[in-house]
Amino acid sequence: MTENVSSASNCDESRLNPDIAIVGGGMVGLSLALLIVQQLPKLRVAIYEAEPFAAENQALLQPSFDERSTALSASSVDLFAQLGLWQLMQTRAHPIDLVHVSDRGHIGQTAFSKQDNDGHSLGYVIENKWLGRSLLAAARAQQNIHLVDSARVVELRKRAQCVEYKVQSSKLDVAPIERRASLVVIADGALSPLRQALGIAVEQHRYGQAAVIANVEFDRPHQGQAFERFTRSGPLAFLPLPSLYKNSASSRCALVWTQPEAELASVLNLSDQDFIKKLQEQFGYRLGNIQRVGERQSYPLQMIFAKEQVRSGIALMGNAAHFLHPVAGQGFNLALRDCAQLVACLRDAQIAGASAAELGSLDVLNRYLALQTKDQDATAILSHNFIRLFGSANPILQLGRNMGLIAMTLCSPLQATFFSQMMGRGNARANLARTATSDEVAV
Ligand SMILES: Cc1cc2nc3c(=O)[nH]c(=O)nc-3n(C[C@H](O)[C@H](O)[C@H](O)COP(=O)(O)OP(=O)(O)OC[C@H]3O[C@@H](n4cnc5c(N)ncnc54)[C@H](O)[C@@H]3O)c2cc1C
């Protein structure tokens, strides 16, 4: 159901107060809404998105769904499968069958293949635009999800029994409308204006780097291989993308290339030919010659962690809660595990007798955070150390990481531990199939 905020005053007002309000209809807000209505089908959820939701076949405008691609871990794929979305998503996703990790100019390298994973693909790569279309179509098909677009939540106020919030239409010059919900989830991105408005402080680490992304075409099929390569300027990742043509082997890859901020402008301003030359020098010829490179975009890199992720009636999710360096490909995968954990805790509370009005209680939200903190910390440490270790030109760290890569090749338990966290196996409760069985709910 789609609500136009400017015409809301003509409707029955109480009907428009949801049980759970989600601020931000990006990849996390939409995924969370779908999880909630699947697991707690009696609840009414509203999603408020500042940008317009695109009509079918029109370009998506939310920042989540730009030109990037996302590496989905095995646990994220399982979650979308359990939501009934994977069949559609998979039509434009490519499996990752081998991850190759190497250090330019050094012998250290390691690889992890689907043979090390009982023959199952290690993950999938999906273009964000397709992910967005699939999520939006699924949300539109749900009666219990109220989609409110071109609508910015501008204020939150905690009351005794609920959270009141104000929604400002960006289409019409009208006063903000007031709504209330038992729980307001803030999923409004890394800069999170609402987090700031609530005075929630963050821990922040600036890497002094930016990620340059682009789609690249090689002259050899990638055969499902992903590459992480450590170069002088910083880590470089290639992810295998599906072919644009039916039944043909794909040689398209999504590039994420870390650059020092001081060198970013010169890299972005290179001609396509010079960019390809520089990239080829750093990556080598494992996939042959680079034929073409698409539009380049850049993203500043930092790690941000909100110092408070929950308050009574309020939870921060996705980039608003934690923003990680993207080269390890963990941000969205972790956010999905957070979402699954939150929904599992809401469900536990409902089974234990909590009413819809009690679902935003601090007890429930603290329980969610207690169960999810270990996974968040492990993933953040993995991403952060990965970048510090592999992004460094310090010869001692270079020697250490080369020995580490060699050790991982020689010692499969070490390799398995590293890839297990990368694949999102940090948390058993992220598996919805398990949370759906009531006899497993009490932990
Ligand atoms: C280059 C790059 C590559 C990445 N690759 C991977 C990867 O391979 N794997 C992985 O797991 N993760 C990856 N990530 C991380 C992933 O992109 C993020 O985890 C994800 O985008 C978080 O989505 P979000 O919905 O929390 O935030 P956003 O995408 O920022 O969405 C926030 C939404 O809130 C809306 N909004 C803002 N303010 C308001 C308001 N007041 N009211 C209403 N709406 C509002 C915005 O319009 C937007 O639609 C990558 C990130 C980058 C930068």
The ligand as a Gaussian input file, in Angstrom:
#p B3LYP/6-31G(d) Opt

LIG

0 1
 C       31.340000       1.213000      -2.473000
 C       30.552000       0.367000      -1.515000
 C       30.448000      -1.011000      -1.732000
 C       29.767000      -1.821000      -0.821000
 N       29.742000      -3.177000      -1.038000
 C       29.157000      -3.978000      -0.127000
 C       29.157000      -5.399000      -0.300000
 O       29.683000      -5.915000      -1.288000
 N       28.553000      -6.165000       0.647000
 C       27.952000      -5.623000       1.748000
 O       27.438000      -6.358000       2.595000
 N       27.914000      -4.274000       1.924000
 C       28.491000      -3.442000       1.021000
 N       28.446000      -2.088000       1.197000
 C       27.675000      -1.539000       2.336000
 C       26.204000      -1.300000       1.983000
 O       26.119000      -0.536000       0.806000
 C       25.466000      -0.615000       3.142000
 O       25.483000      -1.516000       4.210000
 C       24.021000      -0.275000       2.793000
 O       23.971000       0.657000       1.757000
 C       23.285000       0.289000       3.999000
 O       21.998000       0.658000       3.607000
 P       21.029000       1.557000       4.521000
 O       19.643000       1.264000       4.021000
 O       21.345000       1.390000       5.944000
 O       21.452000       3.074000       4.210000
 P       21.290000       4.004000       2.858000
 O       21.615000       3.133000       1.716000
 O       22.102000       5.180000       3.098000
 O       19.745000       4.332000       2.866000
 C       19.192000       5.294000       3.723000
 C       17.841000       5.726000       3.164000
 O       17.221000       6.624000       4.081000
 C       16.638000       7.715000       3.355000
 N       16.546000       8.824000       4.318000
 C       17.553000       9.570000       4.846000
 N       17.063000      10.454000       5.767000
 C       15.716000      10.248000       5.821000
 C       14.643000      10.843000       6.579000
 N       14.871000      11.789000       7.507000
 N       13.380000      10.420000       6.376000
 C       13.118000       9.437000       5.456000
 N       14.105000       8.846000       4.708000
 C       15.378000       9.239000       4.892000
 C       17.596000       7.934000       2.190000
 O       16.962000       8.617000       1.126000
 C       17.965000       6.488000       1.831000
 O       17.070000       5.937000       0.897000
 C       29.121000      -1.250000       0.314000
 C       29.196000       0.137000       0.523000
 C       29.910000       0.946000      -0.357000
 C       29.996000       2.429000      -0.112000

